[in-house]
Amino acid sequence: MKNKKELALILSKLKDFESYDVELEQYSTPSEISAEVLWTACLNADIENKVILDAACGPGYFGIGALLLGAKKVYFVDIDEKILKIAKENINNIKKGYSIGKFTIQNKNISDFKKKVDTVIQNPPFGVQKKHADKIFLEKAMEVSKKIYSIHKIESEGFIKKIAVENNFMLNKIMPLIFSIKQTQKFHKRPIYRFKAGCFILSKV
């Protein structure tokens, strides 16, 4: 992989959600944002030859990007069986053109994931529909890994710092991100909704 732009281009060609489950707070992660997070993790030596968890993987952008950047193995985990079929289709298409590491696809609740990994890269539910849904993902990530790249609402900084301290983690950096979400639900009032988020980079103390 030559650069971040090339990675974003490859990810942009992958199949995305066909429908969105509002209860699961599903929405697309733009390929440019996925590439930005992945490239940063790669520069931090947190991907190449590492075991990665892509939690709430959706169509698999983070995990596939990690495989393209030299991950040794990626666990793709999502509770939605339908979206995992799309993730598998994306992975199989990538395999036709690129040599990638091992991967496992698991249809399960994140709380049931038990494997130890080197790095977690995730865009979990923000907890809008189900309060503290993001907390479950953060605590699991802290249980199974020592390095985390996790996307949350930008105003969640205090909440995340508190969880980090409670689990002997440190918030190293917040990468500011701007999400543009298309109108996918009946209650959405605008064609495109933009909001501020951040990729919270955490490491074990």
C-alpha positions as CSV (number, residue, x, y, z in Angstrom):
1,M,0.0,0.0,0.0
2,K,1.7,3.2,-1.2
3,N,-0.2,5.8,0.7
4,K,-3.4,6.8,2.5
5,K,-5.1,8.0,-0.7
6,E,-4.7,4.6,-2.4
7,L,-6.1,2.9,0.7
8,A,-9.1,5.2,0.7
9,L,-9.7,4.5,-3.0
10,I,-9.7,0.7,-2.4
11,L,-12.1,1.0,0.5
12,S,-14.4,3.3,-1.4
13,K,-15.0,0.5,-3.9
14,L,-16.2,-2.0,-1.3
15,K,-19.9,-2.9,-0.9
16,D,-21.6,-0.9,1.9
17,F,-24.8,-1.3,4.0
18,E,-27.9,-2.1,1.9
19,S,-30.1,-1.0,4.8
20,Y,-29.6,0.4,8.2
21,D,-30.9,-0.9,11.6
22,V,-31.7,2.1,13.7
23,E,-31.7,0.0,16.9
24,L,-28.0,-1.0,16.2
25,E,-27.2,2.6,15.3
26,Q,-25.8,1.5,11.9
27,Y,-24.3,4.1,9.6
28,S,-21.5,4.1,7.0
29,T,-18.0,5.0,7.9
30,P,-16.7,7.1,5.0
31,S,-13.7,5.5,3.2
32,E,-11.6,8.6,3.8
33,I,-12.2,8.4,7.6
34,S,-11.5,4.7,7.6
35,A,-8.2,5.3,5.7
36,E,-7.2,8.2,8.0
37,V,-7.7,6.0,11.2
38,L,-6.0,3.0,9.7
39,W,-3.0,4.9,8.3
40,T,-2.5,6.5,11.7
41,A,-2.6,3.1,13.4
42,C,-0.1,1.8,10.8
43,L,2.3,4.6,11.4
44,N,2.1,3.9,15.1
45,A,3.1,0.3,14.4
46,D,-0.2,-1.0,15.6
47,I,-1.3,-2.9,12.5
48,E,1.6,-4.6,10.6
49,N,2.1,-8.2,11.8
50,K,-0.5,-7.6,14.5
51,V,-3.7,-9.4,15.5
52,I,-6.6,-6.9,15.1
53,L,-10.2,-6.8,16.2
54,D,-12.7,-5.0,14.0
55,A,-15.6,-4.7,16.5
56,A,-19.1,-3.8,15.2
57,C,-17.3,-4.4,11.8
58,G,-20.3,-3.7,9.5
59,P,-19.1,-4.2,5.9
60,G,-15.6,-4.7,7.2
61,Y,-13.7,-1.5,6.1
62,F,-11.4,-1.3,9.1
63,G,-10.6,-5.0,9.1
64,I,-10.0,-5.2,5.4
65,G,-7.9,-2.0,5.5
66,A,-5.8,-3.6,8.3
67,L,-5.3,-6.7,6.2
68,L,-4.2,-4.6,3.3
69,L,-1.7,-2.9,5.6
70,G,-0.1,-6.2,6.7
71,A,-2.1,-7.3,9.7
72,K,-1.3,-10.9,10.7
73,K,-4.9,-11.7,11.5
74,V,-8.2,-9.9,11.8
75,Y,-11.3,-10.8,13.7
76,F,-14.5,-9.3,12.1
77,V,-17.2,-9.3,14.8
78,D,-20.8,-8.0,14.4
79,I,-24.2,-9.0,15.8
80,D,-25.9,-8.4,12.5
81,E,-25.7,-11.6,10.4
82,K,-26.8,-9.8,7.2
83,I,-24.0,-7.2,7.2
84,L,-21.5,-10.0,7.9
85,K,-22.4,-11.6,4.6
86,I,-21.5,-8.3,2.9
87,A,-18.2,-8.2,4.9
88,K,-17.4,-11.7,3.7
89,E,-18.2,-10.7,0.1
90,N,-15.9,-7.7,0.4
91,I,-13.1,-9.8,1.9
92,N,-13.4,-12.4,-0.9
93,N,-13.3,-9.7,-3.5
94,I,-10.1,-8.2,-2.0
95,K,-8.5,-11.6,-1.9
96,K,-8.8,-11.8,-5.7
97,G,-6.3,-8.9,-6.1
98,Y,-4.2,-8.8,-2.9
99,S,-2.3,-11.2,-0.7
100,I,-3.7,-10.8,2.8
101,G,-3.4,-12.4,6.3
102,K,-5.7,-14.6,8.1
103,F,-9.2,-13.6,9.2
104,T,-12.2,-14.9,11.2
105,I,-15.8,-13.7,10.9
106,Q,-17.9,-14.0,14.1
107,N,-21.6,-13.3,14.3
108,K,-21.9,-12.5,18.0
109,N,-22.5,-9.9,20.6
110,I,-19.3,-8.1,21.4
111,S,-19.6,-9.1,25.1
112,D,-19.1,-12.7,24.0
113,F,-15.8,-12.1,22.2
114,K,-13.0,-13.7,24.3
115,K,-9.8,-13.7,22.1
116,K,-6.8,-11.6,23.0
117,V,-5.6,-9.2,20.3
118,D,-2.9,-6.6,19.8
119,T,-5.1,-3.7,18.5
120,V,-8.8,-2.9,18.5
121,I,-10.1,-0.6,15.7
122,Q,-13.8,0.1,16.0
123,N,-16.7,2.5,15.3
124,P,-19.2,1.3,17.9
125,P,-22.8,2.5,18.5
126,F,-22.7,6.0,20.1
127,G,-25.3,5.1,22.7
128,V,-28.0,7.3,21.2
129,Q,-30.6,4.5,20.9
130,K,-29.3,2.3,23.8
131,K,-27.6,4.2,26.6
132,H,-24.0,3.2,27.2
133,A,-23.8,1.0,24.2
134,D,-20.4,2.5,23.4
135,K,-19.2,1.7,27.0
136,I,-19.7,-2.0,26.4
137,F,-17.4,-1.9,23.4
138,L,-14.8,0.2,25.1
139,E,-14.6,-2.1,28.2
140,K,-14.4,-5.2,25.9
141,A,-11.6,-3.5,23.9
142,M,-9.7,-2.8,27.2
143,E,-10.2,-6.4,28.3
144,V,-8.8,-8.0,25.2
145,S,-6.1,-5.6,23.9
146,K,-3.5,-3.0,24.9
147,K,-4.1,-0.5,22.1
148,I,-7.4,0.9,20.9
149,Y,-8.6,3.2,18.1
150,S,-12.3,3.9,18.8
151,I,-14.7,6.4,17.2
152,H,-17.1,8.3,19.4
153,K,-18.9,11.6,19.6
154,I,-16.4,14.4,20.3
155,E,-18.2,15.4,23.5
156,S,-17.5,12.0,25.0
157,E,-14.0,12.9,26.0
158,G,-14.8,13.1,29.8
159,F,-16.8,9.9,29.7
160,I,-14.0,8.0,27.9
161,K,-11.2,9.4,30.1
162,K,-13.2,8.1,33.1
163,I,-13.5,4.6,31.7
164,A,-9.8,4.6,30.7
165,V,-8.7,5.5,34.3
166,E,-11.0,2.8,35.7
167,N,-9.3,0.2,33.4
168,N,-5.7,1.3,33.6
169,F,-5.7,2.9,30.2
170,M,-4.5,6.3,29.0
171,L,-6.1,8.5,26.4
172,N,-3.1,9.3,24.1
173,K,-4.8,11.4,21.4
174,I,-8.1,12.4,19.9
175,M,-8.2,12.6,16.1
176,P,-11.0,15.1,15.2
177,L,-13.3,13.7,12.4
178,I,-16.3,15.2,10.6
179,F,-19.0,12.6,9.6
180,S,-21.5,13.2,6.8
181,I,-24.4,10.8,7.2
182,K,-27.0,10.4,4.4
183,Q,-30.7,10.4,5.1
184,T,-31.3,6.7,5.9
185,Q,-34.2,6.8,8.4
186,K,-37.7,8.3,8.3
187,F,-37.0,10.6,11.2
188,H,-34.0,12.2,9.5
189,K,-34.9,15.7,8.6
190,R,-32.1,16.6,6.2
191,P,-30.6,14.9,3.2
192,I,-27.2,14.9,4.8
193,Y,-26.4,15.3,8.5
194,R,-22.9,16.4,9.6
195,F,-21.6,15.9,13.1
196,K,-18.3,16.1,14.9
197,A,-16.7,12.9,16.1
198,G,-13.2,11.8,17.1
199,C,-11.0,8.7,17.0
200,F,-9.9,8.2,20.6
201,I,-6.5,6.5,20.7
202,L,-5.9,4.7,24.0
203,S,-3.2,2.5,25.4
204,K,-2.7,0.3,28.4
205,V,-0.8,2.0,31.2
